[in-house]
Amino acid sequence: MNLMNLPPLNLALLTTSILCHSSSPVHADERPNVILIVADDIGCDWVSCYGAEHRTPNVDRLAREGVRYETAWCTPSSMPSQVTLLTGQYPFRHGWTGDHNVAQQGAKELSSDKFTTLARALSASGYVAVVGGQWQVNRLPEQSNALKKHGFDEHCVYTNFKSQKLKNQAQNSSSQIMTNGRLSSFPNGPQTINSFLIDFITRPRAQPFLVYYPMILTGPATASPRSDSNASGTLADDALRFAEAVTHMDQLVGELIDAVDKAGLRQNTLILFTSDNGSAVAGSFDGKPFEAGKGSKSDSGAHVPFIVRAPFLTEGGRVSRDLIDATDLYPTSLELAQVDPLRDRELDGRSFLPSLRGSEDPFEKRNWIYSQLGEFRMIRDWQHILDSDGNFHDLTKDPLQQSEVSLLDKIAPGRRQRLEMILKRLPKDAPVPFGAR
C-alpha cells in the first residue's frame, strides 16, 4: 500500500458509489454481521490470554474460538482512536491529533459533511447499524440527529454531556444515557447499554447488522458499580477499582457473546474485541508489573488487544504475528459487506481478511503500523520501533524501550533507515482540524 500516492477524497463520488454498490442484488443472509467491541483504557497487560495476571475468561473465550493478534496498534489516547476507527484514517488526516472531547470542550466536531463513517458506508449498502457506549465527538443530546447522519439507525450512548438543563439531576459518571434521542438516568450505565445491544442483536430481521460498541468500561472514572465511595484514592485503590471494572467489562462481553450464540448467529457473525489505548492503570505479565500505557509516547501507549472470532473465515484457536492497525477495521468491514473500495477513497487502512483466512502471502499484509499523539509520531514493524524524536528500539529484546539498540545488531541500521523513510512521508497535521469545512 503506497499511502502517499492516494489522490484527494471526493466525498460526493464516495457516497454515490456506495449507494450504487448497495443497489446491486445481494442476499442479506450471505453477508455477515459485524460486532466491533472497543473496551476503554485497557492494554494487553489486563487481558489474561495475552499473559496478564488478571483473569478475563470471556475475552479469552473469543481468543480460543478466533484469532488473537499479538501486535495491534491504535493511538495512545481515546478520542483520536475512536475517530480513527470510525473513519479509517490516521489522525493527521481526520484532525483528532489530540484527545479533544467535543462533548465537554465544544468547538469543532466530527462532521458528517466531511467524513463518511463506517456505519454510514455499511448502512448505504443495506446494513442496519447501532452504536452503544461512548460518543464524545458530537454534542449530544443537543444534536441528537448527528448519530443518524453518521449512519446509525439506533443508539444507546453515554453522552458525557454537561448543561444547565441537566446540572440539578442526580447522576454518576455513567448514568446519563441517551437512547434513540431520549435522555434518561440509569443506576448502571454499562449494563443498560449492554442490554440494549443484546436486544438489538437478537431481534428478527432480514438485513445484516453492524454493532459499534465503544464501551464505557474500563476507565477508572467509570469503575464497576461494586466500587464504593469510601476509597481513599491511593494507587492501590485505583488498581482495585480498575480490576473490578475489567472484570465487569469481561462479564458484559460474555453476555453479548452468549446472546449471539443463543440466537443462532454465531456462524455468520464477526466479533472483534480491541481497545482505544494502553491501560490507564499499570497491569502485570506473569507476576511482573507493566507500566500504564494510556497517553504514553511508546509502544505501551498504542499496543492494544485485538481478537477476532469469525467462524465463516477461520476455525480459530490461532495466534497471529501479523501487524494490525486501527485504520484496518474500516476496509475490512467494507470487504465483508461486499462494498468495493474506490481508488480515490482517502483511507489509510488495509483489509486483514487475508490474515484471518490464514494467508501466508506477505504482499497481502502490512509490514508497518503507525500511531500519533499531537505532533509526536511513531512507527514499528514486527521487531523495531522508531519515533519522531529519533528514538529507536528493539521491542523483542527491550519491550519497555529503555535501552539503545546494540551496535552489534547488523540488521538494525537497515530497519531504522526504512522506518525513517516511511515516517518522513507521513504528514504531522491535518489540513483542517476536527473535520471542519
N, C-alpha and C positions, 0 to 999 in steps of 0.2 A: 504494500500500500504506500503510494507516494503522496503523502499528506499535502505537500506544498503545491502539487500540480492540480489540486481540486479547484475548479472555477467557482466564481461567486454564486451564492444561493439565489435562486429565483423562486420565491415563495409561492407566487401565483401558479407557476408551472408545476411546482411540487404538489400543491393541493389538488390541482386539476388532474395530474397524473394518478394520484392516489385514488381519486374518485373514479377515474376511468378503469383502473385495475379492479376496483370493488364492484364494477358493473358486470365484469366477466362472470360466467357461470361457475360458482364454487359451491360445493356441497359443504354446509356448515359442519356436518359431522366428520368431515375429513380433515378439518383444521383443528389443531389442539388448543385447549385453554391454556392461559399463561397466568401464573401467580408469582409476582415479584415481591418477596418479603425483604425489607430493608430495616434491620434492627438498628437502634440508636446507640452510638458510642460504645460498641463492643468489638474488640480485636480478637485475633486468634487465641490470645492468652487467656480468654474466658470461655473457650469452646473446647470441650474435652476430646472430641475426635481429632483435634489438632495437637493434643498433648497437654492441654491445660489441666490444672488440678481441679478446678470447679467442674461439676458434672452437668452436662446438658444432654440428657438422654434422647430427647425428641429431635434435636438438631442432628445428633449422632445417628439417629434412625434414618434421616434423609441421606446422610453420607453413606450409610451401609447400602441403601437402596438406589443410590445415584452415583454421581462423580464429585469427588472433593478435590478442589483445585488448591494447590499449595501456594501459588503466587498470584494474588489478585490485588489490584490497586484501585482506590478511589482518590479523593483528596483528603488532607488531614483535618477537614472541617465540614460540618454538616450541610450548610446551605450550598456551597459550591458542589458538593457531591450530589445532592438532590437534583439540582438543575442539570448537572452532567448526565445523570441517569435519564431524566425526562427528555433531554434534547439530543443526546448522543454526541455532544460537543464538549471540547475542553474549555476550561474557564477563560482562557484568552479569547475564545470565540463568543461564548454566551455572556460574559461580563461579570459573573459572580466569582471574582478572583479572591474575595474575602467573605467572611461569614456575615453577610448582610441579611438580617431578618426583617423583611418588609412588614410583617405583621406588627412588629414592635417599633421599628425605626422609620417606617414610611418610605417616602421617596419613590424611586423607580421600582417597577415590579416586573414579573415575568409576563411579557406581552404576547397575547395570542395573535396579534397582527404580525409580529416579527418571527415568532417561533411556532413550529408545529410539533407539539409534544408527541411522545409515543402513543399516548391514549387517543389523541386526535387522529393520528395516522391509522391506528387499528380500527377506530370507530368508523372512519370513512370506508374501510374495507369490509364492514359488516360485523365487527366485534361489538359486544356490549362491555362497557368499561366502568369500573368503580374504583374510587380511592378511599382508603380508610387509614387514619393515623394522623400524622403531622401535615399541615400545609401552611407554610410561612413565607411563600413567595408572592402572595397577593394579600390585600387587606380584606379578610373575611371577618364578619359577615357583611360588611359594607358593600362588598362586590361579590355577592353570592353567585352571580351568573358567570364569574370568572372560571369556575370549575367546568361549567357546561361548555364554555368557549374552548377550554383546553381538552375537550373530548370526553369528559366523564359523564356518564348517564346518571350515576348516583354517587353520593358521598356521605361519609360519616367521619368528620375530621375535628381534631383539636386545633382551634384557630390561633391560640396564643394571643388573643386579641384583648386589648385594654381600652375601654372607652367610658365616658361619663355615664352612659346608659347602664353599664354593667358593674360599675365600681362598688355599688352597695350590695351586690348579690354575694351570698356566701359561696366561695369557690375554693378549690385547691388547684394545684398546678395542672391537673388533667381532667377536671370535671366539666369544663365548658366545651360541649360538643355540638357541632352544627351537623344536623342530619337532614340531607336533602333540603337545605335552606332554612331549617328551623333550629334555633339555638336553645339548648336545654342543659340543665345541670344533672350530673350523674355521680354517684359516690365512687365509682370505679371506672374511669375513662378507658383504660386499656381493655378491660373485659367487655365494656359496652361496644367498642369498635370491633373487637374480635367477633362478638356475637352477631353484629350487623353483617360482617363479611361472610360469616358462615351461612347466614340466612340467604344472602345474595348468591353464594356459590351453589347452594342446594335447591334453588328454585328450578322448576322445569322450564326449559327454554330451547328454542331451535338454534339460536346463534351461539358461537363460541364466545368466551368471555376473557377479559383482561382484569386482573385484580392487582392494583398497585397499592402496596401495604408498607408505607414508611412509618414504622412502629413508634409509639410514644416511648416505650421502654427500649433501652435500659438506663437512660441518663439519670444521674444522681438526683436531679430535681424532680424526677417523676418515678421515684422508687416504688416498690411494691406496697400495696395498702397495708401489708403486715408490719411495715416500719412505723414506729410510733413517734410522737413528738418529744420524747424525753431524751433523745440522743444528744450527746454533749458536743457534737460537731468535730470530734477528733478524727484523725486519719483512720483509726480502727473502726470507728462508727461508720465513716464513709464507705469503707471497704465492705462492712457488713450489710449496709443498706444496698450497695451495688450488687453484692452477691445475691441478696433476696430478689432484687429486680431482674437479674439474669435468670434466676430460677423461675420467676413468674413469666418472663418472656418465653422461656423454653416451654412452659406449660401451655401457653397460648398457641405457640406454633404446633404443639402436639394436638391440641383440639382442632386446629384448622386442617392438619393432615388427616386426622381421623374422619372429619366431615367429608373431605374429598373422597376418601376411600369408601366410606359407607354409602355415599351417594352414587357409587359405581363409576366415578370419573377418573379413577387412578390411571388407567391405561392411556387416556388421551389428555392428560394434564401435565404441563411442565411446572414444577415448583422450584423456585430459585430462592436460596437464602444467602443474604450478604449483609453488609453493614455500611454506614456512611463515613466512618473514620476509625482510627485506632481507639483503644479503650480509654475511657475517661478516668478510670481508676486502675492502678497497677495490678496486674494479674500474676500468674505463675505458670511455668512449664516444668513438669517433673520435679515439683517441690522447690524450684529456684525462682525467685522473684523476677518479673519482667516489667520494664518501665511502662508507665501510662503513655499511650501514643497520641491521644487526641491533641491536635494543634501542633504536634511535633514536626519539625522540618527534618524528617528522617523516614526510613522505611517503616518504622513502627507507627508513624502517623497515618500513612496511606495504606498499609498492608491490612487487609480485612479477610474474614472467612468468606468463602464462595463455594456453595454447594448446589448442585443441580440434580433433581430427580426427574427424569423424562423416560418412562418405560417404553415409549414408542421409538426412542432413539438408541437407548443403551440398557443393558441388563443391570448396570450399576455395580456397586462394590469395587469401584476403581478410584485410584488416586492419580491425579494428573499433574505433571510439571509444566504443562502449557501455560503461557502467560495470558492473563486476563486483565482487561482494562474496563473501568466503569462505563466508558463510551460504547462498549461492545454489546450491551444489552439491547440497545435500540435496533441496530441492523440485524441482530439475531432474531429478535421478535418479529421484525418485518419479514424475514425469510420464512419463519414459521407460519406467518399469516398469508404467505404467498403474495406479498406485495413487492414487486420488483424495485430495487433501488435505482435512482436516477443518477446519471453521470454528473449532473450539476447540483446534486444534493450535498450540502456542506456538512457532512457527517465525518467524525473523526474515528469512529469505531470500526470494528471488523467482526463479522459473524463468527461465533465459536461453535456453530453446528458441526463443522468437520471434526473438531476436537471432541465433542460429545459422542459422535459416531465412532471415535477411536482412530481417526485418520493419522497416519504416520508421515504424511507429506508436509515437510516444513514450509512449503510455499502456501499452504492453506492456513497457516497460523502466524501469530505475532512473533516478532523477535525482540521487541522492546515495549515497555509501558511507561506512561508519563503521568506526573502529578504536579499540582501547582497550588500555592497559597500566597496571595499577594503577588509580588514580583519574584518571589522565591520559586524556583522550578527544580524538579529532579526527574531523572530518567534512569531506568535499570533494565538489565537483561536477566538471564537466569542466575547470574553469579555476581555481577558488579553493579554498583550504583554510583552515579555522578550527579552533583547538584550545581546550581548556578553560582555558588560561592567557590567552586573549584574543588570541593571535597570529593574524594574518590575512595571507595572501599570495596572489599571482597566480602559479600554478605554470607557466603558459605563458611568462612573462617572467622568473621567478625560481625555477627548479626546486630550488635548494638553500635556499630560504626565508631569504635573507639581507637582503632589502630590504623596506621598507614599501611598501604599495600606493600608487601615485601619487594625489595629491589631484585630479588632472585626470581620473582614471578615473571617469566618471559612472555606470557600471554597478556598480562595486564596492560602494557602500553598500547597495544593494538586495540584492545577493547575500549580503553579510555578514549582514544582518538575517534573511534567510531561513534561512541555515545556523544562526544563533544560536537561532532558534525551534525548529528540529528538534533541535538538541543539548540544549536545555533539557528536551525531552520524554523524553529517554533517561536512565534511572537510572545511577548511578555504580557501585553494588554489587549483587551477587547477594543475594537474601533469605537463602539458605542456601548457604555456600561449598562448593565441591568435590563437589557432588551429594550431600551428606549428608542423611539423613532427619531 
